[in-house]
Amino acid sequence: MNRLTISQGTFDLARFPEHPRDPFRAWDAADEYLLRQLTDPETGPVDLSGTVAVVGDRWGALATALAAHRPVQISDSYLARRATLANLARNGIDQDAVRLLSSRDTPPDRIDVLIVRVPKSLAFLEDQLHRIAPAVHAGTVIIGTGMVKEIHTSTLKLFERIIGPTRTSLAVRKARLIFCTPDPELPRTPSPWPYRYELPADVGPVSGLTTVNHAGIFCADRLDIGTRFFLKHLPTRGGDVRVVDLGCGNGVVGLSAAVANPDAHVTFVDESYGAVASAEETFRAGAPDGAKAEFLVGDGLAGLDAGSVDLVLNNPPFHSHMATTDATARTMFAGARTALRQGGELWVVGNRHLSYHTHLRRVFGNCTTVAGDPKFVVLRAVKR
């Protein structure tokens, strides 16, 4: 936990889940730059008396700092939502001070101040701007923020094309602001997302089936090579078994398990609301009749009973926004061991250089290499 001191006040903030040795803060220079801009006496403080919407707030720092103005937070991340609630409570702020909406919820009808934390995914930004554009009016104040390495010409062009004329600020501490003026004459077009494509013919049971991808999903326009490799080496489990697609993304791994064994009960889990929506639509489009599934937005396997799962399939992410880290993978492995029954198995695909086998041996006491190529490896760990 760290303390953020700005003109709006002093706030103790942490990421979620909170780890005492987490080297990353719950905010960065881009968040601070934007919050200072809102009260800058030279440009005149921004009137926050109307509806304030905060899009893409990563760990709740912006919503917490602006809680006095009762903002609406729009986020695709379950962890960001939990972090926001925890940070509000940590600072003695009523949780009802911030209205929490997911990326799949309908935005407010009218937005007077729009704050956008630029996401890593340009597609997600495109989708959110399309969804929010009808709520913007000629007087809406729109300010985006991000680190310099996160804001590109393509970022600015999206604001220009969907909302109106756009300019950027000077860089301060490697952060930059985006100022956009709404143009009511711009045509309001629907978002091009979700995107659908047909899976290739060499990926096992799901070959030729269609995937549905909402904006922001990893490799939303094609099958990523790691998942492709994983699909070729998935285990086959017959009978009434419980399988979890952990970090499901668009759900093709869990769908493969369901197609290969229609008697299985498959649980799709991700912390992204868009990912779980994608997985559900992918499953509905390709699963056999009578296939059983549930779809959970949550913090890994924390929502499942201990010792209730037979098989966990996992392609863990190794980025948290712009930071490279194996913290998410380690949390997933520990959660999988808790959720698995005795004799249950965790199957993982990952880049060779990530050395997941070391973590799996530490958590499970064993790890077997199932398959590998120069770039990827599929690993198996058994709960004993």
C-alpha positions in Angstrom: 0.0 0.0 0.0 1.2 3.5 -0.8 -0.1 7.0 -0.1 -1.1 9.3 -2.9 -1.2 13.0 -2.0 -2.9 15.4 -4.5 -5.1 18.4 -4.4 -8.2 16.2 -3.9 -6.7 14.8 -0.7 -4.4 12.1 0.6 -5.4 8.5 -0.1 -3.9 5.2 0.9 -4.2 2.9 -2.1 -3.3 -0.7 -3.0 -3.9 -3.1 -5.9 -6.1 -6.1 -5.6 -5.4 -8.7 -4.4 -3.0 -6.9 -2.1 0.4 -8.5 -1.7 2.9 -7.0 0.9 5.8 -7.5 -1.5 4.0 -6.2 -4.6 6.5 -3.7 -6.2 3.8 -1.9 -8.2 1.7 1.0 -7.0 -2.1 1.4 -7.5 -1.5 4.5 -9.6 1.2 6.1 -11.7 2.3 9.5 -13.1 -0.5 9.5 -15.7 -3.2 9.3 -12.9 -1.5 12.1 -11.0 -1.2 14.3 -14.1 -4.9 14.0 -14.8 -6.0 14.7 -11.2 -3.8 17.8 -11.1 -5.3 19.0 -14.4 -8.8 18.8 -13.0 -8.0 21.5 -10.4 -5.4 23.5 -12.4 -6.0 27.2 -11.6 -4.3 28.3 -14.9 -6.8 26.4 -17.1 -9.6 26.8 -14.6 -10.8 23.9 -12.5 -13.1 21.5 -14.3 -16.8 21.6 -13.2 -17.5 18.2 -11.7 -21.0 18.9 -10.6 -22.6 16.9 -13.5 -22.2 13.2 -14.3 -18.5 12.2 -14.2 -17.6 9.0 -15.9 -14.2 7.3 -15.4 -13.3 4.7 -18.0 -10.4 2.2 -17.5 -9.5 3.2 -14.0 -6.9 0.4 -13.3 -7.0 0.1 -9.5 -9.5 2.6 -8.4 -7.2 5.5 -7.8 -9.1 7.9 -10.0 -12.5 6.9 -8.7 -11.3 7.1 -5.1 -9.8 10.5 -5.5 -13.0 11.8 -7.2 -15.4 10.0 -4.9 -16.7 13.3 -3.5 -18.2 13.9 -7.0 -20.0 10.5 -7.1 -18.4 9.3 -10.4 -19.4 6.4 -12.5 -16.6 3.9 -13.0 -16.7 1.8 -16.2 -14.2 -1.1 -16.2 -13.7 -4.4 -17.9 -11.7 -5.7 -14.9 -13.2 -7.6 -11.9 -9.9 -7.0 -10.0 -10.1 -3.2 -10.7 -13.6 -3.2 -9.3 -12.5 -5.1 -6.2 -9.5 -2.7 -5.8 -11.9 0.3 -6.1 -14.2 -1.0 -3.3 -11.2 -1.9 -1.1 -9.6 1.5 -1.6 -12.8 3.3 -0.9 -13.2 1.3 2.4 -9.5 1.9 3.2 -10.0 5.6 3.1 -13.3 5.7 5.0 -15.4 6.5 1.9 -18.9 5.1 1.5 -18.8 2.5 -1.3 -22.0 4.0 -2.7 -20.1 7.1 -3.6 -18.9 5.4 -6.8 -21.3 3.7 -9.2 -19.6 0.6 -10.6 -20.4 -0.5 -14.2 -18.7 -3.2 -16.2 -17.7 -2.8 -19.9 -20.7 -4.8 -20.8 -23.2 -2.6 -19.0 -25.1 0.3 -20.6 -23.3 3.6 -20.0 -25.1 6.6 -18.5 -27.5 8.4 -20.7 -25.6 11.7 -20.3 -21.9 12.3 -19.4 -20.7 15.8 -18.5 -17.1 14.9 -17.7 -15.4 11.9 -19.4 -12.1 10.7 -18.0 -10.4 8.0 -20.0 -7.4 6.0 -18.7 -5.9 4.9 -22.0 -6.0 1.0 -22.1 -3.3 -1.2 -23.5 -5.8 -2.5 -26.1 -6.6 -0.1 -28.9 -9.6 -2.3 -29.8 -11.0 -1.9 -26.3 -10.6 1.9 -26.5 -12.4 1.9 -29.8 -15.3 -0.2 -28.5 -15.7 1.9 -25.3 -15.6 5.2 -27.2 -18.3 3.9 -29.6 -20.5 2.8 -26.6 -20.0 6.1 -24.8 -20.3 8.5 -27.7 -24.2 8.8 -27.6 -23.9 10.1 -24.0 -21.5 12.8 -24.9 -22.8 16.3 -25.7 -21.2 19.5 -27.0 -20.3 20.7 -23.5 -18.8 17.5 -22.3 -15.2 17.8 -21.0 -13.1 14.9 -22.2 -9.6 14.2 -20.8 -7.6 11.1 -21.4 -4.4 10.1 -19.7 -1.6 7.6 -20.1 2.1 7.1 -20.1 3.8 8.4 -23.2 4.5 4.8 -24.4 0.8 4.1 -24.2 -0.4 7.0 -26.4 0.2 6.7 -30.1 -1.0 8.4 -33.2 -3.6 5.6 -33.6 -4.9 6.5 -30.1 -5.5 10.1 -31.1 -7.1 9.1 -34.4 -9.7 7.0 -32.5 -10.8 10.0 -30.4 -10.9 12.1 -33.5 -12.9 9.7 -35.6 -15.4 8.7 -32.9 -15.7 11.8 -30.6 -14.2 14.9 -32.1 -11.0 17.1 -32.5 -8.2 15.9 -30.3 -4.9 17.3 -29.1 -2.3 16.2 -26.5 -0.4 17.9 -23.7 3.3 18.2 -23.1 4.8 15.2 -21.4 5.3 15.4 -17.7 7.2 12.6 -15.9 6.7 10.5 -19.0 2.9 10.9 -18.9 0.7 12.8 -21.3 -2.9 14.1 -21.4 -5.4 13.9 -24.2 -8.0 16.7 -24.7 -10.9 15.9 -27.0 -13.7 18.3 -28.0 -17.0 16.6 -28.8 -18.3 17.2 -32.4 -22.1 16.7 -32.4 -22.1 16.6 -36.2 -20.0 13.4 -36.3 -22.0 10.4 -37.4 -22.6 7.9 -34.5 -21.8 4.5 -35.7 -22.0 1.2 -33.8 -19.0 -0.5 -32.5 -17.4 -3.1 -34.9 -17.0 -5.5 -32.0 -17.5 -8.4 -31.3 -15.3 -10.0 -34.0 -15.9 -13.5 -35.1 -13.6 -15.9 -36.9 -13.4 -19.6 -37.8 -10.8 -21.7 -36.1 -8.3 -23.5 -38.3 -8.6 -27.1 -39.4 -5.7 -28.5 -37.3 -6.7 -27.7 -33.7 -8.5 -30.8 -32.6 -12.2 -31.0 -31.6 -12.8 -27.3 -32.2 -11.4 -27.2 -35.7 -13.7 -25.2 -38.0 -15.8 -23.8 -35.2 -16.5 -20.1 -34.7 -15.1 -18.0 -31.9 -16.7 -14.7 -30.7 -14.3 -12.0 -29.4 -15.3 -8.9 -27.6 -12.9 -6.0 -27.7 -9.8 -6.2 -25.5 -9.5 -10.0 -25.7 -6.0 -11.2 -26.2 -5.4 -11.9 -30.0 -9.1 -11.1 -30.7 -8.7 -11.2 -34.4 -6.9 -14.6 -34.7 -6.0 -17.7 -32.7 -2.8 -16.9 -30.8 0.0 -19.4 -31.3 0.2 -20.4 -27.7 -3.4 -21.4 -27.5 -3.1 -23.1 -30.9 -0.3 -25.3 -29.6 -2.2 -26.0 -26.4 -5.3 -27.1 -28.3 -3.3 -29.8 -30.1 -2.2 -31.3 -26.8 -5.2 -31.1 -24.5 -6.0 -34.1 -22.3 -9.1 -36.1 -22.9 -11.3 -36.8 -19.9 -14.4 -39.0 -20.3 -17.4 -39.2 -18.0 -19.0 -36.7 -15.6 -15.9 -34.6 -14.8 -15.5 -31.0 -13.8 -13.2 -29.0 -16.0 -12.1 -25.3 -15.5 -10.9 -23.1 -18.3 -8.9 -20.7 -16.1 -8.3 -17.3 -17.6 -10.6 -18.4 -20.4 -10.3 -15.5 -22.8 -12.6 -16.3 -25.7 -13.2 -19.8 -24.3 -11.8 -22.0 -27.1 -9.9 -24.2 -24.7 -12.9 -24.9 -22.5 -15.0 -25.4 -25.6 -12.5 -28.0 -26.9 -13.0 -29.9 -23.6 -16.7 -29.7 -23.9 -16.7 -30.9 -27.5 -14.3 -33.8 -26.7 -16.5 -34.9 -23.7 -20.1 -33.8 -23.8 -20.6 -35.2 -20.3 -18.1 -32.8 -18.8 -19.2 -29.8 -16.8 -17.0 -26.9 -17.9 -16.5 -23.7 -15.9 -15.1 -20.7 -17.7 -13.4 -18.2 -15.4 -11.8 -14.8 -16.2 -11.3 -11.5 -14.5 -12.4 -9.7 -17.7 -16.1 -9.1 -18.2 -15.5 -9.0 -22.0 -13.6 -12.3 -21.9 -16.4 -14.1 -20.0 -19.0 -12.7 -22.4 -16.9 -13.9 -25.3 -16.5 -17.4 -23.8 -20.2 -17.7 -23.3 -21.0 -16.7 -26.9 -18.3 -19.0 -28.3 -19.6 -21.9 -26.2 -23.2 -21.3 -27.3 -22.2 -21.2 -30.9 -20.1 -24.4 -30.9 -20.9 -26.7 -27.9 -22.8 -29.9 -28.5 -26.5 -30.1 -27.4 -26.8 -30.8 -23.7 -23.3 -29.6 -22.9 -23.0 -28.2 -19.4 -21.2 -25.0 -18.6 -21.1 -22.0 -16.2 -19.4 -18.6 -16.7 -17.8 -16.7 -13.8 -16.2 -13.3 -13.7 -13.9 -13.4 -10.7 -10.5 -13.6 -9.1 -9.2 -16.9 -10.5 -10.6 -19.9 -8.7 -11.4 -18.1 -5.5 -15.1 -18.6 -6.1 -15.0 -22.4 -6.4 -15.1 -24.9 -3.6 -11.9 -26.5 -2.5 -11.4 -30.0 -3.8 -14.2 -29.8 -6.4 -12.4 -29.8 -9.7 -10.9 -32.7 -11.8 -9.0 -30.7 -14.4 -7.8 -27.1 -14.8 -6.6 -25.8 -18.2 -4.6 -22.6 -18.1 -2.8 -20.3 -20.4 -1.8 -17.7 -17.9 -1.1 -14.0 -18.8 2.4 -12.7 -18.1 1.5 -9.0 -18.2 -0.3 -6.7 -15.8 -1.1 -3.7 -18.0 2.4 -2.6 -19.2 4.4 -4.6 -16.6 5.8 -8.0 -17.2 5.2 -10.3 -14.2 4.5 -13.9 -13.3 2.5 -12.9 -10.2 -0.8 -13.7 -11.9 0.4 -17.2 -13.0 1.7 -18.0 -9.5 -1.7 -17.0 -8.0 -3.5 -19.1 -10.6 -1.3 -22.2 -9.8 -1.9 -21.9 -6.1 -5.6 -21.5 -6.6 -5.7 -24.5 -8.9 -4.1 -26.7 -6.3 -6.8 -25.7 -3.8 -9.7 -26.2 -6.2 -8.5 -29.6 -7.5 -9.5 -32.9 -6.0 -6.8 -35.4 -5.0 -5.5 -36.8 -8.3 -6.8 -33.8 -10.1 -4.5 -32.2 -12.7 -3.5 -28.7 -13.8 -2.4 -28.4 -17.5 -0.5 -25.2 -18.4 0.8 -23.8 -21.6 3.4 -21.0 -21.6 6.5 -19.6 -23.2 9.6 -21.7 -22.4 11.5 -18.7 -21.0 8.9 -18.2 -18.3 10.0 -21.3 -16.4 6.6 -22.2 -15.1 7.9 -25.7 -14.3 9.8 -24.2 -11.3 6.7 -22.6 -9.8 4.6 -25.8 -10.5 7.1 -28.0 -8.7 7.1 -25.6 -5.7 3.2 -25.6 -5.5 2.4 -29.2 -6.5 5.7 -31.0 -5.7 5.8 -32.3 -9.3 5.7 -31.2 -12.9 5.8 -33.2 -16.2 6.5 -31.8 -19.7 3.7 -33.1 -22.0 4.8 -31.4 -25.2 7.1 -28.6 -26.4 8.5 -26.8 -29.3 11.2 -24.1 -29.6 8.8 -21.4 -28.2 6.1 -23.1 -26.0 5.8 -25.9 -23.5 2.7 -27.7 -22.2 3.1 -28.8 -18.5 1.1 -31.1 -16.3 1.0 -31.0 -12.5 -1.0 -33.5 -10.3 -2.4 -32.8 -6.9 -1.2 -35.7 -4.6 
